[in-house]
Structure formats: C-alpha cells, structure tokens
Amino acid sequence: MATIKFESSTGNKQLKLDLLDCGLLFVRFDSPQKANHLTSSVIAEFEEVLTRIEQDGTIKAVGLLSAKPDNFLLGADLREIMQLKSEQAALDLVERGQAIFSRFARLLKPTIAGIHGICLGGGLEMALCCHKRLATMDKRTVLGLPETKLGFVPGLGGTQRLPRLVGVKNALELILSAEPVDVNKALEIGLVDQIVSEAKLEKEMEATAKLLLKESCVVAVDKQYSDKYTPSAADDAVLKTSRRSMRMITRGNYPALLQVIDVIEKGLKSGLVCGLEEEAKTFAQLSITETSRNLVFLFFNAELARQSALAAAEKEAIAAVQTIGVIGGGMMGLGMAQLIAEHGYKVLFRTHNKARAAEVFNQLQEKLQKNTARKHFNAGEPEDRIDLKLALEDQEFSQADVILEAIEEKFATKIDLFKQFSQFVKPDCIYATITSSLPVTAMAKEVGDEHPVIGTHFFHPTEKMPLVEIALPTPEFISEKGLEEKYRQANAKLLQFSAKLGKTPIAVKDTPCYLINRLLACYLLGAASLAETGVPLNWIDKAAIDFGMPIGPLTLLDEIGFDLALSIAKTLSAATDGRVMLPSVLAKVETLGIRGKRFGSGVYQWDDSGKRLGINPKLIEEIGLKESAGSADEIESEKIVSNLILPMVDEAARCLEEKIVRRAREVDIASVLGLGFPAFRGGILKYADSVGIAKVVDKLNAVYNQSEPKPRISNMLIEMAQSNGKFYS
C-alpha cells in the first residue's frame, strides 16, 4: 500500500490517502477534533480529492474510511449552520455540498463506504453516494439522519437517495424518527450491504472493490437510484398516512417533519434532480428559522452537559462504576434496574420488602427478556450479556460501587437502609438516593462520613426521560468534614455513570424539590387554580397541548398520581413559607379518594389498558368543577396558558436567584428534558425572552391578581423588566 502525496489548497489535511496495488484508494477522514464533521474545509478538501480521483487513471476504485476509533462521519458542522444569516447563504452552502456529493455519486469507478462508529446526517448521505456500504459489528456503529430533530431536513441528498435504497416506508421511519439504527437493523432494511468485524473491514472493502471491478461496466450510483425506483400506489399511501400522522403529532409546531415528506414526494414523482433542488430549497428555508435555532441550541447544550460529565470523570482519573445495587420494587426501582442492566452493568437487585423480592425479580427478568428480544443487539456486546442477580442478604452487596435506592419517600426509612449496608459495602461505595424532597445534607450527616450520599433524581419512565438531577450535600458540610476529595470523586463517578446511561445530568443545589419539581408544582397548581375558578377542565388540558406541552397538566396529574403530586406541592409550599399556595380545591379532591391513572380513577377515568375514558364525574357532581361541550376562544386560551406557564417562568427565575442551578441554559435543558416544555420554544427562559420580560411581568401581575394574598414576582424578573434585560444576550 502506497501513501499518495496530497497537498490541499485549503491548507488543511483532514483526509489521508492510501492507494493499494489493486488500484483501490482509501480516503480516511481524520479531523483534528475527536469527531469527524463535514465542515466547509473538509468538503473543500474532499472536492480536490474527487477531482484527482476523476483524473487519475491509476485510481480504479474508492473506499471511504475514518481514522477515528469510534466515529465515521457525524454530518455537517452545526456551528456553521447556526452562523447562517439568510436563506440565500444557507442555499449557497447546501447547493455547493450537493454538487460535490452528486459528482461523487456519478463517478464511474466503484465506491465503497467502510463504516465503523457513528455515521449520521451528512456522513450517511455521503455513504449513500457509494455503490456499497460495509459496516462493522460493533455497538458504536449506528446510522441515521437526525436532521428533523434539529428543525431542518437532510440537505445532502438523504431525502432522495435513501427512499430509493431502502424503500419509502423505511426511509420515512428513519427520517421522521431522527433516531439511528444499529447495523443489524441497517442490514435488514438494506441500508448496508454487509456486516464485518472491525479487524477485517479494509480487507472486505478490498474484496468488494475487486468484485465490482470485474463487472463489465460500472454504473454510476445516481443512475442506479433513478433506474431502480418505480412509483407505486403503496408508496402514495405511505406518504399520505405519514403526512396525516405528522399533522396530528406536530400540531404545526415542527414544520420540518411535514415538509420533509413533501420533499421526498417531490423527488419520487419528479425525479432525483428535481428532488435535490426541492431538498436544498427546503433546507435553506428551515435552517434559519427560530424553531431550528432553538432545537440546535438545546442539542448543543445537552451534549455539552453529557460531555462535561464524562470530562469530569476523566479529570479525576477514577475507576468506572461496574456494579450497582438497586433497592426498590416500585416503578422507579424496576425501571432503573432494567435500564442499568441493559447498559451492561452488573445489577444486584432486591425490593425493600424482602417478602416480595422473588416475585418482583421474576417480573424484572421477564421485562428484560422481552426488551432484549425486541432490540437488535450485537452478539458479544455488553448489552447482550445481562448480568442481573437477586441479592436478598446485605453482604451480597459487598462489591457494589453504588447503592441506588428507590424506596418510599421517608427520611428515616432511607437512613436505616443506608446504615444497614454500611458494615458490608466497600469504603468508597456511593449511596445514591432517588429523591427531590428530602434533604441530602441531613442524610449525609445521619449516615456518616465513610460513604458519600448524593441525590440522583431520575424521572419516570426511566427509559424515556433523559434528565437526571444530581444534588450533593452543601459545600459547607463537605468542607467542614474535610470530604472534598471523596465527594468530588463520587460526583464524577455518578456523572460519568449517568452519561453512559444516555442521560443528561444537571447539577442542582440541595434544596426541596430541586429544579424540575418546583416548576412542575407551579404547572399543576396553576391548573388547579384555573379549575377552582370555574375554567372547564377540558379547556385546561387542550390549551396546554396547543401551546406545545406533550400532555396537559390534568392528564399529567393522573400520570404522576395524586398522592405524589400533592406531596410535592406541600413540600414546596412548606419550603417557601407558604409563598407557593395550594388551592382549596385540592383538599376537596383529596377527600374523594381519587388517586390517578394506576388506580383507574383520577381527574379522568381510565380503563385497564390505560386508555383515557373521560373526565371523572365525581369532580363535576361532588365538587362542582366544570366541563364544557364548547371550546375556549383565543383570548380564553391565552389566559389559560398564562396561568400555566408564566408562574413556571417566575419560579425558574427564582431558581437562578437561589442558585439551584447556575445558568439559564441549564434551566432550559432541564425544562425540556425533564418537564416536556416544548423543545421548539427552546426552553422556558428562551420562551420568556421571546415574549419579552416586561410583557411577562405584566401578564404575571394579571395572573397573581387572582390570588389572595397576591404572590410576589421574583426580584430577578422585576429587575430585568425595568432594565429591558434578557436571560440570553
């Protein structure tokens, strides 16, 4: 193998070229950063290499590879997209990229993509320009087009080439979900042609190139795509169904999900070239919208939180967590045990009530088996080897790195549990408590200095909710006890562990309800206040959903359970000396004994399958709450939204004042990932900025004037309104 001397006119050398004796040129992407991205400079360098490939007769075939250990190509540089100032600038950028990709797809030489590691966005779109795609049998190798999650459409041919390769239905599933698939699923749908081991990737690419070179005539990739596709009534039906589904899901708030269907359809009906033109135009329009900017903002900052967590662990040079003891047989305990086991950790499990342990453990095993069967796990990877043990005796937890408790929310019960483990577990074992209402500092004082006690507030359902709030005891306690190093290392371990579970960890101050439950309480109490003043219950949920919330506050109340929601509200009210007030209607609801969805009866009635049946008649007949056959008008809907959302804005500002979290972006990430605040709005404080802080304060005064005594608006919001300030400059 000879290394070709290549001098780039851009001055960058992010592509490494190696020519085999058979004429196969390996083009290796190798940016100076940890991950390969298709920046403008990389595209320019690739264009120069492509010109050489077209002109050099000694180059018979081309193989695309990455020099990185865990990523192939991660697509476009989002920072460049965020810097685009106009639709024309976006169009110029994408058309240039499309032109280069189309040249590559028209190349009359065999092309093979050797995919090892993450292959997303423009990386996959480049691979789609190749005759063949080989992927490694590795859990790190995933393929996808995540653009719609960021508010725009794939812009380098993905909307046109993918449907022609894998079929319209599979392409729509990939593009609309914006979720990557593993190599087994990719092979199943025809996205890759072959799965190989990492060690044999280059040899198999060479063998594939030789087979293609034996063919009498090499047909350009784009010609193959054009020749392959034939319009059909079945595809028309799939497009129609997808469009109807996306209208219902997005309610007009995420335009990319509808417009990408139009782009795909345009190309299928009018041809590849017309489709690419439509793709470029749509990308340019969407990429500069506020929705797209907000979604990219959230992506960047969530990724920053995860990478910071991993960097903290690397800085401390700590041993990674390997064995987790999970205590708790409720939904949270089961969910955490399943999640942790599926991520390759050894799990020691038991319920707090040992009498139920075997029964609950069997349920957990059944769930894991069903879930494992559904997933396309790679043989031999950690997730394929579930390591789960029922541990009834305390001494069986002797090798646990973390004891994660999810038992009843009682201070003394949690303390007793941790104390009984202390004589058996390792000196550096971390006690992680899933709480947001009990004081972690007080727990640490009771448990003693040997084992760090840290609040780790995961959210239910654990497999879906990506946020975790991490709360250490107060700095004063840690300093007074001389435990700085112990807690710094323990915190780094939990941050790394959370990030490896796919969660976004946010550091919060040890204070009742942390961040999310303070916002949640305001949301639910706002709904209760509206109901108490005679606003029809069905209007409340609908206004919230129209605003962009995933479910209305009353449905959410049923999902959480009335007992838990009331406990959170009472905790916050007590912690704020009554500043957060509980509407009297809650006490009336409590006397009815309705508890929520799990029990079949809450604000709504629910059947055994979890289907919502209608508003609970007891609330109408016995308490006098209202339901309306009509709909709220625009003015009434806006008032409802103000009552639900603006008190959360106020509470978020207080959380910044009280240093519950340090930055506005942390509030926004948490509000979206932990509360379901509409991502297209960028988070709760980004939303406040878009409304205008002075206008927010005026509307809050109108909301608070309905209560007696009138709540006081946070100092931060008042000062910002007076100075024409913003949360983001």
Beta strands, then each sheet from edge to edge (+ up, - down):
strand 1: 2-3
strand 2: 15-19
strand 3: 24-29
strand 4: 61-66
strand 5: 71-73
strand 6: 111-115
strand 7: 118-120
strand 8: 132-136
strand 9: 142-144
strand 10: 181-182
strand 11: 194-196
strand 12: 323-327
strand 13: 346-350
strand 14: 387-390
strand 15: 402-405
strand 16: 430-433
strand 17: 453-458
strand 18: 467-471
strand 19: 504-508
strand 20: 604-606
strand 21: 612-615
sheet 1: 1+ 2- 3+ 4+ 6+ 8+ 11+
sheet 2: 5+ 7+ 9+ 10-
sheet 3: 14+ 13+ 12+ 15+ 16+ 17+ 18- 19-
sheet 4: 20+ 21-
end
